[in-house]
Amino acid sequence: MLKGIKWQIVLITFVVVFGFLFAGFQLYQNKILPDKISKDVSTVKFVKMVTISTDTNGYIMKVRLGEVENLMETYKEIENKVNKYPVKINILLIDNSNEKLNNVYYNSQFSIYEGIQKGDYMKMYDTIREISSKNSVRSYVYIDKQNIYLDLRDGSHYLYKIIPREIYKGES
């Protein structure tokens, strides 16, 4: 039954078919899927631009936001869009920071991580408000089970930080 089939033809056919399948998968993974995710996330209000690149651990999605009304709601909406896809996507927010906002964030970090460690979120909130007020910066702090959302504003500049709560809790 198989006596007339040459093994070279079978091997070449296998290599060609495998090559087409591999090329199709690469095209899907590196172009089609990132474009689809990007278009989906771009529909979220306040999203100005989305770029997606591949990494060894999945995808890195950089999202440029305008001035948001509520950072937590906007981030959750982006997460909901991303979670529909069966791939690992790390979300990085691109904001419009300046040196003053970076300094306020730097000085607030101690209170933020202490708040996570000790669970004293009111003290954290009060400290962030105090530091912000001293620097004439408006601050908005949101919190849920997963993250602390920090939104600092100085005129047309804004800084957005998403700080995971559970990663640091319980560390000594």
Residue frames as a rotation matrix with the C-alpha (Angstrom) as fourth column:
MET 1
0.559 0.829 0.000 0.00
0.829 -0.559 0.000 0.00
0.000 0.000 -1.000 0.00
LEU 2
0.844 -0.277 -0.459 2.77
-0.093 -0.919 0.384 2.51
-0.528 -0.281 -0.801 0.88
LYS 3
0.190 -0.844 0.502 5.42
0.691 0.478 0.541 1.06
-0.697 0.244 0.674 -1.45
GLY 4
0.168 -0.084 0.982 4.92
0.932 -0.311 -0.186 3.64
0.321 0.947 0.026 -4.20
ILE 5
0.960 0.201 0.196 5.14
0.126 -0.932 0.340 6.71
0.251 -0.301 -0.920 -1.88
LYS 6
0.035 -0.998 0.058 8.58
0.524 -0.031 -0.851 8.25
0.851 0.060 0.521 -1.69
TRP 7
0.264 0.021 -0.964 9.66
0.960 -0.104 0.261 9.36
-0.095 -0.994 -0.047 1.78
GLN 8
-0.803 -0.592 -0.072 11.16
0.577 -0.801 0.158 12.58
-0.151 0.086 0.985 0.36
ILE 9
-0.530 0.692 0.490 7.75
0.121 -0.510 0.852 13.74
0.839 0.511 0.186 -0.91
VAL 10
0.447 0.679 -0.582 6.14
0.668 0.179 0.722 12.95
0.594 -0.712 -0.374 2.46
LEU 11
-0.117 -0.599 -0.792 8.89
0.943 -0.318 0.101 14.87
-0.312 -0.735 0.602 4.27
ILE 12
-0.931 -0.219 0.290 8.64
0.325 -0.861 0.392 17.90
0.164 0.459 0.873 1.96
THR 13
-0.130 0.967 0.220 4.83
0.240 -0.184 0.953 17.91
0.962 0.176 -0.208 2.27
PHE 14
0.416 0.229 -0.880 5.10
0.883 0.130 0.451 17.75
0.218 -0.965 -0.148 6.06
VAL 15
-0.519 -0.709 -0.478 7.63
0.781 -0.621 0.074 20.62
-0.349 -0.334 0.875 6.16
VAL 16
-0.822 0.255 0.510 5.51
0.176 -0.737 0.652 22.82
0.542 0.626 0.561 3.84
VAL 17
0.221 0.970 -0.103 2.28
0.376 0.013 0.926 22.20
0.900 -0.244 -0.362 5.81
PHE 18
0.274 -0.207 -0.939 4.06
0.959 -0.010 0.282 22.74
-0.068 -0.978 0.195 9.12
GLY 19
-0.781 -0.624 0.015 5.61
0.619 -0.771 0.152 25.96
-0.083 0.128 0.988 7.74
PHE 20
-0.474 0.694 0.542 2.20
0.098 -0.570 0.816 27.31
0.875 0.440 0.202 6.70
LEU 21
0.504 0.681 -0.532 0.69
0.592 0.177 0.786 26.47
0.629 -0.711 -0.314 10.08
PHE 22
-0.061 -0.633 -0.772 3.61
0.964 -0.238 0.119 28.05
-0.259 -0.737 0.625 11.94
ALA 23
-0.895 -0.266 0.358 3.48
0.387 -0.861 0.330 31.20
0.220 0.434 0.874 9.78
GLY 24
-0.089 0.954 0.287 -0.27
0.199 -0.265 0.943 31.48
0.976 0.141 -0.166 10.29
PHE 25
0.511 0.218 -0.832 0.11
0.824 0.151 0.546 31.13
0.244 -0.964 -0.102 14.05
GLN 26
-0.478 -0.775 -0.414 2.87
0.833 -0.549 0.067 33.76
-0.279 -0.313 0.908 14.12
LEU 27
-0.743 0.283 0.606 0.76
0.212 -0.760 0.614 36.15
0.635 0.585 0.505 12.05
TYR 28
0.338 0.932 -0.130 -2.18
0.371 -0.005 0.928 35.65
0.865 -0.362 -0.348 14.40
GLN 29
0.438 -0.199 -0.877 -0.10
0.899 0.100 0.426 36.00
0.003 -0.975 0.223 17.56
ASN 30
-0.441 -0.793 -0.421 2.01
0.772 -0.574 0.272 38.98
-0.458 -0.206 0.865 16.49
LYS 31
-0.989 0.063 0.131 -0.35
0.028 -0.801 0.598 41.00
0.143 0.595 0.791 14.31
ILE 32
-0.351 0.936 0.000 -4.01
0.115 0.043 0.992 39.98
0.929 0.349 -0.123 14.27
LEU 33
0.233 0.452 -0.861 -4.55
0.872 0.295 0.391 39.42
0.431 -0.842 -0.325 18.02
PRO 34
-0.549 -0.454 -0.702 -2.65
0.740 -0.655 -0.155 42.56
-0.389 -0.604 0.695 19.19
ASP 35
-0.935 0.253 0.247 -4.58
-0.037 -0.765 0.643 44.68
0.352 0.592 0.725 16.66
LYS 36
-0.071 0.966 -0.247 -7.88
0.338 0.257 0.905 43.23
0.938 -0.019 -0.345 17.87
ILE 37
0.073 0.022 -0.997 -7.01
0.997 0.024 0.074 43.86
0.026 -0.999 -0.020 21.54
SER 38
-0.835 -0.489 -0.254 -5.79
0.488 -0.870 0.070 47.38
-0.255 -0.065 0.965 20.72
LYS 39
-0.693 0.649 0.314 -9.01
-0.063 -0.489 0.870 48.27
0.718 0.584 0.379 18.89
ASP 40
0.163 0.779 -0.605 -11.10
0.632 0.389 0.670 46.84
0.757 -0.492 -0.429 21.73
VAL 41
-0.101 -0.289 -0.952 -9.25
0.961 -0.274 -0.019 48.79
-0.256 -0.917 0.306 24.45
SER 42
-0.933 -0.297 0.203 -9.32
0.350 -0.877 0.329 51.97
0.081 0.378 0.922 22.33
THR 43
-0.202 0.942 0.267 -13.11
0.332 -0.191 0.924 52.07
0.921 0.276 -0.275 22.74
VAL 44
0.098 0.190 -0.977 -12.73
0.995 0.011 0.102 52.80
0.030 -0.982 -0.188 26.48
LYS 45
0.853 0.282 0.438 -13.47
0.276 -0.958 0.078 56.41
0.442 0.055 -0.895 27.36
PHE 46
0.829 -0.560 0.006 -10.33
-0.437 -0.640 0.632 58.51
-0.350 -0.526 -0.775 28.09
VAL 47
0.235 -0.771 0.592 -8.01
0.510 0.616 0.600 56.11
-0.827 0.161 0.538 26.22
LYS 48
0.495 -0.140 -0.858 -5.96
-0.562 -0.804 -0.193 58.17
-0.663 0.577 -0.477 23.77
MET 49
0.219 -0.515 -0.829 -3.58
-0.869 0.283 -0.406 55.55
0.443 0.809 -0.385 22.37
VAL 50
0.704 -0.023 0.709 -2.81
-0.387 0.825 0.411 51.84
-0.595 -0.564 0.573 22.75
THR 51
0.166 -0.675 -0.719 0.38
-0.865 0.250 -0.434 50.05
0.473 0.694 -0.543 21.69
ILE 52
0.831 0.122 0.543 1.00
-0.388 0.826 0.408 46.35
-0.399 -0.550 0.734 22.19
SER 53
0.035 -0.855 -0.518 4.31
-0.895 0.204 -0.397 44.56
0.445 0.477 -0.758 22.01
THR 54
0.801 0.202 -0.563 5.20
-0.039 0.957 0.287 40.94
0.597 -0.208 0.775 22.65
ASP 55
0.055 -0.740 0.670 7.37
-0.987 -0.140 -0.073 39.82
0.148 -0.658 -0.739 25.51
THR 56
-0.731 -0.383 -0.564 8.62
-0.322 0.923 -0.210 36.44
0.601 0.029 -0.799 26.68
ASN 57
-0.910 0.409 -0.064 5.84
0.230 0.369 -0.900 36.49
-0.345 -0.834 -0.430 29.31
GLY 58
0.055 0.973 0.224 3.01
0.870 0.064 -0.489 37.48
-0.491 0.222 -0.843 26.96
TYR 59
0.118 0.091 0.989 2.04
0.738 -0.675 -0.025 40.94
0.665 0.732 -0.147 25.79
ILE 60
-0.556 -0.210 -0.804 2.85
0.676 -0.677 -0.291 44.38
-0.484 -0.705 0.519 27.13
MET 61
0.141 0.693 0.707 0.10
0.881 -0.414 0.230 46.89
0.452 0.590 -0.669 26.47
LYS 62
-0.808 -0.380 -0.449 0.92
0.528 -0.806 -0.268 50.57
-0.260 -0.454 0.852 26.90
VAL 63
0.144 0.945 0.294 -2.19
0.951 -0.214 0.224 52.69
0.275 0.247 -0.929 27.30
ARG 64
-0.925 -0.354 0.137 -1.99
0.320 -0.922 -0.218 56.48
0.204 -0.158 0.966 27.08
LEU 65
0.008 0.947 -0.322 -4.82
1.000 -0.008 0.002 58.03
-0.001 -0.322 -0.947 29.03
GLY 66
-0.239 0.056 0.969 -6.15
0.130 -0.987 0.089 61.55
0.962 0.147 0.229 29.00
GLU 67
-0.853 0.026 0.522 -7.46
-0.498 -0.342 -0.797 63.16
0.158 -0.939 0.304 32.16
VAL 68
-0.581 0.622 -0.526 -9.87
0.397 0.780 0.483 60.60
0.711 0.072 -0.700 33.58
GLU 69
0.149 0.714 0.684 -12.91
-0.551 -0.515 0.657 61.21
0.821 -0.475 0.317 35.76
ASN 70
0.643 0.051 0.764 -12.27
-0.700 0.445 0.559 58.14
-0.312 -0.894 0.322 37.93
LEU 71
-0.243 -0.879 -0.410 -9.01
-0.960 0.279 -0.032 56.23
0.143 0.385 -0.912 37.53
MET 72
-0.658 0.002 0.753 -10.33
-0.354 0.882 -0.311 53.06
-0.665 -0.471 -0.579 39.18
GLU 73
0.391 0.892 0.228 -13.37
-0.115 0.293 -0.949 52.83
-0.913 0.345 0.217 36.91
THR 74
0.603 -0.226 -0.765 -11.33
-0.796 -0.237 -0.558 53.51
-0.055 0.945 -0.323 33.78
TYR 75
-0.505 -0.863 0.006 -8.69
-0.863 0.505 -0.002 50.93
-0.001 -0.006 -1.000 34.73
LYS 76
-0.405 0.447 0.798 -11.36
-0.184 0.815 -0.550 48.33
-0.896 -0.370 -0.247 35.56
GLU 77
0.688 0.678 -0.258 -12.97
-0.350 -0.001 -0.937 48.92
-0.636 0.735 0.237 32.17
ILE 78
0.181 -0.729 -0.661 -9.60
-0.958 0.021 -0.286 48.40
0.223 0.685 -0.694 30.46
GLU 79
-0.710 -0.449 0.543 -9.02
-0.616 0.769 -0.170 45.23
-0.341 -0.455 -0.823 32.53
ASN 80
0.099 0.846 0.524 -12.46
-0.199 0.533 -0.823 43.89
-0.975 -0.023 0.221 31.58
LYS 81
0.744 0.106 -0.660 -11.65
-0.656 -0.078 -0.751 44.34
-0.131 0.991 0.011 27.89
VAL 82
-0.181 -0.945 -0.272 -8.24
-0.939 0.248 -0.239 42.66
0.294 0.212 -0.932 28.31
ASN 83
-0.539 -0.046 0.841 -9.56
-0.591 0.733 -0.338 39.74
-0.601 -0.679 -0.422 30.37
LYS 84
0.610 0.790 -0.063 -11.68
-0.561 0.374 -0.738 38.57
-0.559 0.486 0.672 27.42
TYR 85
0.526 -0.491 -0.695 -8.54
-0.676 0.255 -0.692 37.35
0.517 0.833 -0.198 25.68
PRO 86
0.998 -0.041 -0.038 -6.84
0.055 0.843 0.535 34.06
0.010 -0.536 0.844 26.61
VAL 87
0.222 -0.971 0.083 -3.33
0.597 0.068 -0.799 35.55
0.771 0.227 0.596 26.77
LYS 88
0.241 -0.248 -0.938 -1.29
0.900 -0.304 0.311 37.22
-0.363 -0.920 0.150 29.49
ILE 89
0.203 -0.104 0.974 -1.32
0.571 -0.795 -0.204 41.00
0.795 0.598 -0.102 29.04
ASN 90
-0.252 -0.351 -0.902 0.54
0.917 -0.384 -0.107 43.40
-0.309 -0.854 0.418 31.32
ILE 91
0.601 0.551 0.579 -1.07
0.681 -0.732 -0.010 46.83
0.419 0.401 -0.815 31.31
LEU 92
-0.463 -0.727 -0.507 1.17
0.847 -0.531 -0.011 49.89
-0.261 -0.435 0.862 31.61
LEU 93
0.688 0.725 -0.032 -0.46
0.700 -0.674 -0.236 53.29
-0.193 0.140 -0.971 31.92
ILE 94
-0.508 -0.761 0.403 1.21
0.828 -0.561 -0.016 56.23
0.238 0.325 0.915 30.21
ASP 95
0.486 0.673 -0.558 0.37
0.805 -0.594 -0.016 59.53
-0.342 -0.441 -0.830 31.84
ASN 96
0.364 -0.327 0.872 1.46
0.442 -0.763 -0.471 63.15
0.820 0.557 -0.133 31.50
SER 97
0.653 -0.135 -0.745 3.58
0.751 -0.017 0.661 63.65
-0.102 -0.991 0.090 34.60
ASN 98
0.523 -0.608 0.598 5.97
-0.168 -0.761 -0.627 66.39
0.836 0.228 -0.499 35.63
GLU 99
-0.473 -0.848 -0.241 8.70
0.103 0.219 -0.970 66.68
0.875 -0.484 -0.016 38.27
LYS 100
-0.552 0.329 0.766 6.35
-0.802 -0.461 -0.380 68.03
0.228 -0.824 0.518 40.94
LEU 101
0.554 0.831 -0.061 3.95
-0.799 0.550 0.241 65.09
0.234 -0.085 0.969 40.54
ASN 102
0.334 -0.527 -0.782 6.82
0.070 0.841 -0.537 62.60
0.940 0.125 0.318 40.55
ASN 103
-0.723 -0.628 0.286 8.11
-0.193 -0.214 -0.958 64.10
0.663 -0.748 0.034 43.82
VAL 104
-0.138 0.762 0.632 4.67
-0.989 -0.137 -0.050 63.96
0.049 -0.633 0.773 45.44
TYR 105
0.738 0.390 -0.550 4.36
-0.434 0.899 0.057 60.31
0.517 0.197 0.833 44.37
TYR 106
-0.122 -0.878 -0.464 7.86
0.099 0.454 -0.885 59.52
0.988 -0.154 0.032 45.65
ASN 107
-0.802 -0.199 0.563 7.11
-0.469 -0.375 -0.800 61.10
0.370 -0.906 0.207 49.03
SER 108
0.137 0.944 0.301 3.73
-0.989 0.116 0.088 59.31
0.048 -0.310 0.950 49.20
GLN 109
0.111 -0.103 -0.988 5.15
-0.410 0.901 -0.140 55.84
0.905 0.421 0.058 48.53
PHE 110
-0.874 -0.484 -0.035 6.23
-0.154 0.345 -0.926 55.35
0.460 -0.804 -0.376 52.13
SER 111
-0.546 0.756 0.362 2.70
-0.706 -0.182 -0.684 55.96
-0.451 -0.629 0.633 53.35
ILE 112
0.259 0.653 -0.712 1.21
-0.926 0.377 0.010 53.79
0.275 0.657 0.702 50.58
TYR 113
-0.114 -0.374 -0.920 3.33
-0.210 0.915 -0.346 50.74
0.971 0.154 -0.182 51.34
GLU 114
-0.977 -0.131 0.171 2.96
-0.184 0.094 -0.978 51.21
0.112 -0.987 -0.116 55.08
GLY 115
-0.230 0.969 0.084 -0.81
-0.931 -0.194 -0.310 51.39
-0.284 -0.150 0.947 54.56
ILE 116
0.299 0.275 -0.914 -0.73
-0.652 0.758 0.014 48.14
0.697 0.592 0.406 52.61
GLN 117
-0.560 -0.656 -0.506 1.48
-0.059 0.641 -0.765 46.49
0.827 -0.398 -0.397 55.23
LYS 118
-0.995 0.102 -0.005 -0.51
0.002 -0.028 -1.000 47.60
-0.102 -0.994 0.028 58.27
GLY 119
-0.411 0.899 0.154 -3.94
0.863 0.328 0.385 47.91
0.295 0.291 -0.910 56.67
ASP 120
-0.093 0.325 -0.941 -4.25
0.611 -0.727 -0.312 51.54
-0.786 -0.604 -0.131 57.84
TYR 121
-0.294 0.019 0.956 -5.65
0.944 -0.154 0.293 53.01
0.153 0.988 0.027 54.65
MET 122
0.804 0.593 0.054 -7.15
0.569 -0.792 0.223 56.09
0.175 -0.149 -0.973 56.29
LYS 123
0.480 -0.721 -0.500 -3.73
0.157 -0.490 0.857 57.18
-0.863 -0.490 -0.122 57.55
MET 124
-0.447 -0.620 0.645 -2.32
0.726 0.170 0.667 56.52
-0.523 0.766 0.374 54.06
TYR 125
0.183 0.643 0.744 -5.11
0.922 -0.375 0.097 58.58
0.341 0.668 -0.661 52.49
ASP 126
0.921 0.182 -0.346 -4.61
0.330 -0.835 0.441 61.47
-0.208 -0.520 -0.829 54.94
THR 127
0.101 -0.971 -0.216 -0.84
0.279 -0.181 0.943 61.49
-0.955 -0.156 0.253 54.37
ILE 128
-0.430 -0.206 0.879 -1.22
0.892 0.058 0.449 61.53
-0.143 0.977 0.158 50.59
ARG 129
0.560 0.716 0.418 -3.72
0.744 -0.656 0.127 64.40
0.366 0.240 -0.899 50.85
GLU 130
0.785 -0.314 -0.535 -1.37
0.227 -0.657 0.719 66.31
-0.577 -0.686 -0.444 53.17
ILE 131
-0.284 -0.944 0.168 1.69
0.472 0.014 0.882 65.87
-0.835 0.330 0.441 50.91
SER 132
-0.235 0.292 0.927 -0.38
0.959 -0.089 0.271 66.80
0.161 0.952 -0.259 47.86
SER 133
0.783 0.621 -0.032 -1.86
0.611 -0.759 0.226 69.87
0.116 -0.197 -0.974 49.51
LYS 134
0.440 -0.710 -0.550 1.59
0.239 -0.498 0.833 71.15
-0.866 -0.498 -0.049 50.58
ASN 135
-0.640 -0.732 0.233 2.69
0.359 -0.017 0.933 70.92
-0.679 0.681 0.274 46.94
SER 136
-0.243 0.666 -0.705 -0.52
-0.642 -0.655 -0.398 72.43
-0.728 0.356 0.586 45.47
VAL 137
-0.876 -0.021 -0.482 -1.38
-0.381 0.642 0.665 69.13
0.296 0.766 -0.570 43.80
ARG 138
0.163 0.962 0.221 -4.88
-0.987 0.160 0.029 67.65
-0.007 -0.223 0.975 43.60
SER 139
-0.880 -0.467 -0.089 -4.96
-0.465 0.884 -0.045 64.00
0.100 0.002 -0.995 44.62
TYR 140
0.344 0.938 -0.051 -7.56
-0.923 0.348 0.165 61.29
0.172 -0.009 0.985 44.18
VAL 141
-0.803 -0.576 0.150 -7.10
-0.595 0.775 -0.212 57.93
0.005 -0.260 -0.966 45.86
TYR 142
0.388 0.887 -0.251 -9.30
-0.870 0.443 0.219 54.93
0.305 0.133 0.943 45.07
ILE 143
-0.695 -0.599 0.398 -9.06
-0.702 0.684 -0.197 51.48
-0.155 -0.416 -0.896 46.56
ASP 144
0.510 0.789 -0.343 -10.54
-0.782 0.591 0.198 48.05
0.359 0.167 0.918 45.92
LYS 145
0.910 -0.099 0.403 -9.63
-0.162 0.809 0.565 44.47
-0.382 -0.580 0.720 46.85
GLN 146
0.674 -0.645 0.360 -6.78
0.738 0.565 -0.370 44.26
0.036 0.515 0.857 44.32
ASN 147
-0.222 -0.799 0.559 -5.25
0.836 -0.451 -0.313 47.72
0.502 0.398 0.768 43.98
ILE 148
0.163 0.169 -0.972 -4.76
0.526 -0.848 -0.059 51.25
-0.835 -0.502 -0.227 45.19
TYR 149
0.202 0.002 0.979 -5.32
0.940 -0.281 -0.193 53.77
0.274 0.960 -0.058 42.41
LEU 150
-0.017 -0.309 -0.951 -3.45
0.586 -0.774 0.241 57.05
-0.810 -0.553 0.194 42.76
ASP 151
0.281 0.196 0.939 -4.36
0.889 -0.422 -0.178 60.01
0.361 0.885 -0.293 40.54
LEU 152
-0.059 -0.390 -0.919 -2.28
0.637 -0.723 0.266 63.19
-0.768 -0.570 0.292 41.05
ARG 153
0.415 0.289 0.863 -2.94
0.878 -0.377 -0.296 66.39
0.240 0.880 -0.410 39.11
ASP 154
-0.143 -0.490 -0.860 -1.05
0.485 -0.792 0.371 69.62
-0.863 -0.364 0.350 38.60
GLY 155
-0.243 0.148 -0.959 -2.63
-0.655 -0.754 0.050 71.89
-0.715 0.640 0.280 36.00
SER 156
0.521 0.417 -0.745 -2.57
-0.850 0.332 -0.408 70.03
0.077 0.846 0.528 32.68
HIS 157
-0.479 -0.747 -0.460 -0.20
-0.611 0.660 -0.437 67.37
0.630 0.072 -0.773 34.08
TYR 158
0.581 0.667 0.466 -1.41
-0.812 0.442 0.380 64.14
0.048 -0.599 0.799 35.67
LEU 159
-0.634 -0.757 -0.156 0.21
-0.703 0.649 -0.292 61.03
0.322 -0.075 -0.944 37.14
TYR 160
0.572 0.820 -0.030 -1.54
-0.766 0.546 0.340 57.66
0.295 -0.171 0.940 37.39
LYS 161
-0.667 -0.744 -0.042 -0.26
-0.667 0.621 -0.412 54.77
0.333 -0.247 -0.910 39.51
ILE 162
0.607 0.747 -0.271 -1.85
-0.551 0.641 0.535 51.39
0.573 -0.175 0.801 40.09
ILE 163
-0.486 -0.788 0.378 -0.35
-0.808 0.241 -0.537 49.77
0.332 -0.567 -0.754 43.19
PRO 164
0.031 0.483 -0.875 -1.23
-0.042 0.876 0.481 46.10
0.999 0.022 0.047 43.90
ARG 165
0.377 0.207 0.903 -2.35
-0.848 -0.314 0.426 45.54
0.371 -0.927 0.058 47.50
GLU 166
0.955 0.194 0.224 -1.74
-0.280 0.839 0.467 41.85
-0.097 -0.509 0.855 48.09
ILE 167
0.586 -0.781 -0.217 1.78
0.209 0.404 -0.891 41.45
0.783 0.476 0.400 46.71
TYR 168
-0.326 -0.809 0.489 3.36
-0.220 -0.439 -0.871 43.38
0.919 -0.392 -0.035 49.56
LYS 169
0.424 0.577 0.698 1.03
-0.804 -0.116 0.584 42.45
0.418 -0.809 0.414 52.38
GLY 170
0.991 0.032 0.132 2.64
-0.105 0.796 0.596 40.26
-0.086 -0.604 0.792 55.00
GLU 171
0.401 -0.916 -0.006 6.24
0.479 0.215 -0.851 40.83
0.781 0.339 0.525 53.91
SER 172
0.769 -0.210 -0.604 8.68
0.549 -0.270 0.791 41.75
-0.329 -0.940 -0.092 56.65
